Every structure is written in structure tokens, then in C-alpha cells.
Amino acid sequence: MTNQPTGSRTHGVDSDAKTIRTLTMVVAAVFVLVGILGFIPGITTNYDTMTFAGHESNAKLLGIFEVSILHNIVHLLFGVVGLWAARAARTSVLYLIAGGIIYLLLWIYGLVIDHDHSANFIPVNDADNWLHLVLGVGMVGLGLYGRRALDNHRGTSPRTTGR
């Protein structure tokens, strides 16, 4: 164990907390942006076929990812929750890990269901499935990175570890 001045340890906690909060804000802002873009004709192709929910919606964000009104609202809400969670490092970590697990479950859901079945209420297609896998792994990875960084600084002031 090296002898570090307490201020140096506190700075490390502040730096790690700020990094994980910033990463969470970026992830959350992307979800908000995607939710908004899903409601913009042109960016979302076949906009006039968008339904509230279900696989009948032929609207596709960027012409690739199937979307519905519910799907866009979920992205918006998920982003807003992430922006709220980014207020503190611990809630940022929780958001990233829990959100990543949700996206991994969505990936499995998308693999299991028939994309033309009524159970496909989100809706999802193959592009969505790959995106959900990447999002899930990425978010869990960022959350675990943040948790490890914060846990490495245990023993420092609780005031600084919560930021």
C-alpha cells in the first residue's frame, strides 16, 4: 500500500465519480435523442404506418430499427431516468447495470419470439436484437467499471463517494 495524501485519494474518488456520472449522462442523452428522433418523419421511415405498439408498425428509425409510439416513449423515459440517476455516482452505476440487464433480457426476448407474432409488442427486428445485445453488454460493462472504480476508493469520505 502506498502512502497517498488523503486529498489525493479524495481527488481519485471525485474523478471516478465524475467519469461514471458523465458516462451515464451520455448514455441517457442518447436514449432521449433516440426517443425524440423516433417521432420525426424522414428520420423515421414509414412514419405514417407507426402504431402505438405491436409488430404491425412498419416505422423504422433511420430505416433500420423498428419503432412504435410506445417504443419511443420508453426510450424517452429510460433516458430521463438515466439523467436523474447521473446526479450521483452510485445511482449511475445502478442505472447502467440494471439498464444493461434489461437490454440483455430484451435481446433474449427478441431472439425467442417470432417477429410477426402478437407477442412482439415492442416491436423488435434483427437490427434491434443486435443493438440490444451491444447496449446490454456495454451498459453492464460501464456499470461494473464504475462500481469497481468507486469500490477501490472505499474508506474515503462518504460525501465524495456518493457524487
Sequence and secondary structure as in RCSB ss.txt:
>XXXX:A:sequence
MTNQPTGSRTHGVDSDAKTIRTLTMVVAAVFVLVGILGFIPGITTNYDTMTFAGHESNAKLLGIFEVSILHNIVH
LLFGVVGLWAARAARTSVLYLIAGGIIYLLLWIYGLVIDHDHSANFIPVNDADNWLHLVLGVGMVGLGLYGRRAL
DNHRGTSPRTTGR
>XXXX:A:secstr
     HHHHHHHHHHHHHHHHHHHHHHHHHHHHHHHHTTSBTTEETGGG  SSSTT   EETTTEE  HHHHHHH
HHHHHHHHHHTTSHHHHHHHHHHHHHHHHHHHHHHHHS TTSTT  S   HHHHHHHHHHHHHHHHHHHHHHHHH
HTTTTS HHHHT 
